[in-house]
Amino acid sequence: MSKTEQGRPEAAKPSPLAALDILPEHELLALMFDQAPGFIALLSEPDHVFQLTNAAFQHLIGQRQVIG
């Protein structure tokens, strides 16, 4: 083991968040949105049509299809 590796043991292990670095930003946001603990729904104007919902919101409303 080199002197540099001995001085920085954290460099030897990959970060648990390293996999997130390879995701495109929109996929990362979608993943975070879906895993949020609170219920979230995104509606569009002017008719208030559901565009996105997360897992917590789907659980709240009973797994009904509401998007569109």
C-alpha positions in Angstrom: 0.0 0.0 0.0 1.4 3.4 -0.9 2.0 6.2 1.6 -0.9 8.2 0.1 -3.4 5.3 0.5 -2.3 4.8 4.1 -2.9 8.5 4.9 -6.4 8.5 3.4 -8.3 5.2 4.3 -11.6 6.7 3.1 -10.2 6.8 -0.4 -9.9 3.0 -0.5 -13.7 2.5 -0.1 -16.2 3.8 -2.7 -18.7 6.3 -1.4 -22.3 4.9 -0.9 -23.4 8.0 -3.0 -20.9 7.3 -5.8 -23.6 5.6 -7.9 -25.7 8.7 -7.8 -22.9 10.6 -9.6 -23.6 8.7 -12.8 -27.3 9.3 -12.9 -28.5 12.2 -15.1 -29.9 15.0 -13.0 -33.5 14.4 -14.1 -33.3 10.8 -13.1 -31.8 11.7 -9.7 -34.6 14.2 -9.1 -37.2 11.6 -10.1 -35.7 9.1 -7.7 -35.6 11.6 -4.8 -39.1 12.7 -5.6 -40.5 9.1 -5.5 -38.6 8.2 -2.3 -39.7 11.3 -0.4 -41.4 10.4 2.9 -44.2 12.9 2.4 -46.9 12.7 -0.2 -46.3 14.8 -3.3 -48.3 15.4 -6.4 -47.6 17.8 -9.3 -50.6 19.3 -11.1 -50.7 21.3 -14.3 -52.8 24.4 -14.9 -55.5 25.4 -15.8 -57.4 22.1 -15.3 -55.3 20.7 -12.4 -54.4 17.5 -14.2 -52.0 15.2 -12.2 -48.6 15.1 -13.9 -46.5 13.3 -11.3 -47.2 11.6 -8.0 -44.8 9.8 -5.6 -45.1 6.5 -3.8 -46.4 8.1 -0.6 -49.2 9.9 -2.5 -50.1 6.7 -4.3 -50.3 4.9 -0.9 -52.5 7.7 0.5 -55.0 7.5 -2.3 -55.1 3.7 -2.5 -53.0 3.0 -5.6 -55.5 4.5 -8.0 -54.3 5.7 -11.4 -54.6 9.5 -11.3 -51.9 10.7 -13.8 -53.4 12.3 -16.9 
